[in-house]
Structures are given as structure tokens and as C-alpha cells.
């Protein structure tokens, strides 16, 4: 009888065993809000290049569409961490949730304000229907901040929950449908080809916006602190290498194409518009948070006393990494080229 050599049998066995079991990697479940987009670039690069594994974690990246569902998963401890617009965790904390913002991925908005072709100036928006994903999310916040920058009140327009960006663009094609919305950079060219007007680039209107913050349950930070800290190590190396190593462009474009199911030319556009925009170290911008606080404070029954920063933010994991010289070591080990 033919016998497989013992060494070969062992190698075949190793291939069948998950690396998390084989090498004793600890599991970490991270939820991404809003589906797949280039705003998730540091996460998918860290996963694909094995950077989480380098720091001893087996990270599962889950997609959960909608800030409310994501917050339910986090509060119910079905996931260990998540990234989402700052509005969702701030509102959850105000309602008594034991979650906290632990850092920031993206501190600027990467959206464009798109309108029907007859709307050429901000004042033309008065009384018009503007589509958002839902109330309380990043879409609503960004539109309110744009109105503020134009000197217009929040009730100058009619905000209507209308689904994802493609659904909102479709609703703008229908007579009597939406008059305007905001869409990610990656879809702006498509909107322009369909005859819509690009009224504004929101990044030029807003100095800072907490578009993507990291959140976790406070109990997880306390009981699984090393796990949470190693997550930031893998993520931080990914952000640093994205920003400083252009020689990785070809490899990262391939990762984008695979994860986001994009043709190569669109993956290249996504890389070129996103590789440099992520926060390093991954801290949340305070100016952007204050803008969110201001918007929510306008609601009836709110008090400024509710909005002490320490109630919402705990970046002590990043403080520890900074004090240990971790971020400086990344620069030494991965020199800019």
C-alpha cells in the first residue's frame, strides 16, 4: 500500500488547520459600518498583508450596514470593536450605553454635494428635498455642517431618509423625487456623467469631520486591554505604510480590487484619493467632535453639561503606544521612500 511520508502528512495537516489555532492567535471581531468602501482601506490592507497576525490577532472584519444595527451588535458584545461616524456612539452614550470612542480612522469628510442641474448655488436649495441614509448618521451631520457653512439654517431644506447613495441618485432621476444628496468621492464622476451638478466638495467646507471613529465597549477595554491594544498596532502599521510607502501601490490596488470588487482603473482611483487621508496616529480630531456636539446640543432638552469629552473618548490605548515609542518605531522599521 502506498504510504504518504510522515513529514508530508504533517505538512498537509498544518495546511488544514486555521492559523489562529496553529499559532495561538487571539480572535478579534471588528464591525465595519456602511458596507465596503475605500474608507476601510487601512483595515483591509492590515488584514490582507497579515499585519494583525504580526501582532498576535486573528481579526474578523464584518460588514454591518447602518449605525443603529452596528451599535446594537457592539452593545450586545457580539463584536469587539467597530468603526462608524461619531454621531452614532455619541447618541448611544447619551442614552446610557457603556461604549466609548477609542480612536479615529478618518477625520475629514470625503463627500460631494450633488444636485439637480437647475440647482447651481446653495441658496437654490431652500425648500428642496435632500436625501440622506437615515437620521442621526454621518450623512445628516455633513449636510447640516454644509448648511451652516453657507449661513443657512437646518430647516432650510427637507431631509428625507432615502437609502444608499446609488438609490439616492436614482431618486434624483425621478420627477418629484430628490433634489440633492451627498455621495462619496468615488461616485461623483458617475453623477456628473448623468447630468447632475457637483455643488460643493464638503472637504473644502469643513476643516475636520469625525467621519470614522473606532468604538468599543468599556468593559472590553478593561478586560481585554492587550487584545484591543494589539488591534491598534496592526491598524497603525497599515496606516503608516499606506502613507509612506508608495512602492506598495501595485499590491494595494490589487487588494482594493479584490475586497471592493472593482476593476483595476477604479481601484487605482480609490487608492490615489485615499492612501494619504487616514489619521496617524489614529486619533479622533477634537475640532470635528465639537462640531458634532454643537449639532446635537441644538436638540430640545439637551444641556452643555452632558458633553464632557471624557464621557465620550478614551484614547488611553493610543497614549500607551505613544509612551512606549511604538509609533516612532514604525517610522524606523518602515522608512519613507
N, C-alpha and C positions, 0 to 999 in steps of 0.2 A: 504494500500500500504506500502511495506517495505521502510523505510527511512534510509539512511546512516547517522549516528550520525554526528552532525556538526563538532566535533573535527576531526573525521576520514576523513570527506570531505576536511577539511583544510589541513590535512597531505597529502592526495592524490594530492591535488593541488600543494603543495610545491614540491613533487617529480617530477611533470611535468614541473616545472619552472627551467631553467638553473641557476646554482649557480651564474653566472656572473650577472644575472638580480636580483636574490633574495638578494644577499648580496652586490650589488653595486660594483662589481669588475670591474676595468678598463681593457679594452682589449689591448693586445699587440700581434702583429703578427710578428713572427720570422721565417726567412727562413734559412733552413739548406742546404748547398751545398753538392753535391756528393752523395746524397741518404743516406740511413740508414747504419750506421756503429757504432762500439763501440767507435769511436772518438766523437760521440754525447752523450756519456754516462751521463755527468752531466745534460744535457738538459732533457733527457727522465726521469732521476731519479727525477729531480725537478718537472717535470710535473706529474709524477705518484704518488709521495709522497705528492703532494699538497703544495710544498714549494713556488711556485709562488703565489698561492692563499693566503698563510700565509702573504705575503707582499702586498696583495691587487690587484693582477693582474690575469686576465684570459688570459693565454698565449696560442696562437695557434701556433703549430710547423708545418711549411710547408716544404716539400721537393722540391727543385728546382735543377735539375741536370745541372751542367755547370756553371762556374763562370760568363760568359757573360750574361746569362739569369738572374742569381741572381742579378747582378749589375743593369740590366735594371729594375727589379722589385723594387729595392731599390731607384734608381734614380727617378723612376716614382711614388714613395711613395705608392706603393701597399703593401709594408711591412714596418715595423718599424725598424727592425734590422736584421742582418744576420751574419752567420759565414762562413768563406771561407779562402783559402790560401791568404797570404798577397800580392801576386803578382797582383791579380785582382783589389783590391781597389787602390793600388799604381799606376797602369797603368791608372785607371779611373780618379784619382785625377790629374795625369799629363796631362790628356786630358781635364781637366776643370770641372769634376764632383764635386759637393758640398758635398762629403761624407768624412768620417773620421774614422780612427781606434780608437775604444773606449776602447779596452782591448784585452787580449789574452786568449784563451782556452787551446791551446796545443803548446808548444814551442820546441817540438822535433819531428823528423820525425820517423814514425813507419812503415817504408817500408823496404823490402829486394830487392836486385838487383838479378834478376833471369835471367839465360842464358841457351842456349842450352848446352848439356852436353860436347860438344867439346871445349867450351869456359871456360877455367879454370883460367885465370889471366886477370887483367884489360887490359893489352897490347893486348890480343886476341880480344878485342872489336874494334880495329881500323878498320874503313871502314864498320862496321856491322850496321844492321838496328835495331834501338831501338824504341820500341813502347811507346807512351805517349797518354794521353787522348786528349790533344789539346795543341797548343802553348800558352804560356803566363800563364800557370797554375802551380800548385804545382808539378805535375809530371815532367814537363820540368825543373823547378828550381832544384828539388832534383837530377835529373840526371846530370845537369850542375855542381852542387856542388860536386857530386861524382867524376866527371871527373877532377875537379880542385884539389880535394884531392889526386888523383892518378897522378897529374902532366901532365894531358892530356888536349888538347885544345877542345873547344866546337865543332869544325868541325872534330874531330877525329871519330865521329860516325854520322850516318844519323838518325835524329829524325823524326818519322812518326806518325801523329795522327791516332790512331787505336781503339778508343772506351774504354770501361770499362776494368777492369783487367781480367775478365773471357774471354772477346773477344780477348784480347792481348795474353793470354796464349794459346787460341785456334789457333791464328795465328802463334804461335811458333811451333805448331804441324805440320804445313803445309810446305812442301818442297818449299823453296824460299820465305817463309814468314818471320816473325820477328825473329831476333837472340837473342833479350834480351828485358827486360822491368823491371819495379819495381812494386811490389804488396804489399798490406797491410800484416801485420804480420799474420792475421787470415787465409790467403790463401797460406802461404809459405809451410806448411806441405803438402797440396794438390799438389802444384807444384813439391815438392821433390818426391812425390809418382809417379808422371807422368814422372819422369826421368830427370827433369830439374836441373841444378846446381844452388845452392844458392851462388852467387859470393861474396856478402857482405851484412852486416846489416848496413843500412845507419845511424842508430843512433850512431854507433861506429865511423863513418867517420865525422859526423857533430856535433859539440858541441851544436849547437842550430839552430832551424829552425822554423819560424813562420807558422806552419802547419795550425793552425786555429786561426784566429783573429776575433774579433767582430767589426762590422761596422754599422754605422748609418748615415743618412743624418744630416748635421749640423743643419738644421732648426728644426728637430725633437728634437735634444739635447737641443736646445734653448727653444722651445715652450712646449715640453712635458718632461721637465727635471726630474720631480718626477717619471713619468712613467718609463723612461729609468733607473733611479737610482734604483727603486724597482725591475726591471728585474735583475740587478746585485746582489741585495740582495738575491733573491731566488736562482740564479745560484751559488753564492758564498757559501751559506749554503750547497747546494748539493755537491759541490766540497770538502768542508771541511769534510762533513760526509762520503763521499766516501773514503777519505784519512785516516780518523781517527777512523772509527767505523766498524771494521771487523765483529762485530755481525750482521751487516746488509747484509752480503754476500748472505745468502739464499734468502732474499727478493729481492735484486738487481739482482741476477741471474734470478729470475722469471720475473723481469721487462725486462731484456735483451732478454730473450727467447720470451716474448710476442711482444715487439716492433720490434725486428730484425728477428722474425720468425725462431729462431734457436732451435735445440734440446738442451736438458739440458747440455750435456757434452761440446758442443761448446759455450754455454752461459757461462759456468764456466770458460772456457779458455779465453773468451773475458774479463770477469771480472778480472781474475788473471793478465792479461797482461796490463790492462788499469786503474784500480782503483786508482793508485798512480801517474799517469803521468801528470795530469792536473795542470795548474798553480794556485796557491793560495797565495795571492790574484790573481785574473785573469788578470794579466798584460802581455803585449806583450814583449818578450825578445828583447832588443836593439841590441845585437850582431847578432841575426838572421835577423833583419830588415836591418842592414848594409850590410849583405851578399846579400840580395835581391837588395838593392840599387846598389851594385857593379855590379851585373849581368845586370841590366837594363842600367846602365851608359855606358856599353860597346857598346850599340846600336848606330848607326850613328845619329849624331845631338843632342846627349844628353850632358848636362852640369852638373857638380857637384853642381852648384849653384841652380839647380832645387830641390835638395834633402835635404832640411832643415827639420829636424824631426817634427817641429811644423806644417808643412804643411800637414802631414800625420797622426799624432797621437794627440788625445786629451783624456787623461785619467783623466780629472778633476772630473768625477763622482766617480771614484775609490779613487781619492785624498780626496774627501769629506767624503766618507765612512771611509777611514783610519783615518782622523782627528776626526771623530765622535766616534771613538773607535769600529766601527761595527765588524771588523774582530777579535779583541780581545774578544768581547762579544760572538762571535761564539765559541771560544775556552772555554769560561767559561760555556756557556749553553750546550755545547756538548763535554764533556771531553773525551780525548782519552782513549781507553780501550784496 
